[in-house]
Amino acid sequence: VWPGPLPSASPVFISPSPQAENLLYRLQENFQALTEKLTLRNILFGTREMGERINDLEKRVADLMTEAGVENSNEELRV
């Protein structure tokens, strides 16, 4: 908590030291790399999950076709 009223003067901008600039730059690089990894992981997980759902759907369609007496190969289902 600030001990008193906030100063009414214009804000003063202080140049960061080279060490602080370097630290901020490295943090930004690490954050960007982490963001890219998480995005890629989400894309890969989504693709794998979608593939599993498609495989499940193909199996269910094939089962229904068998029950209905329709004979098609898996190759024909993928068209």
Secondary structure as UniProt FT lines:
FT   HELIX           18..68
FT   HELIX           74..77
//
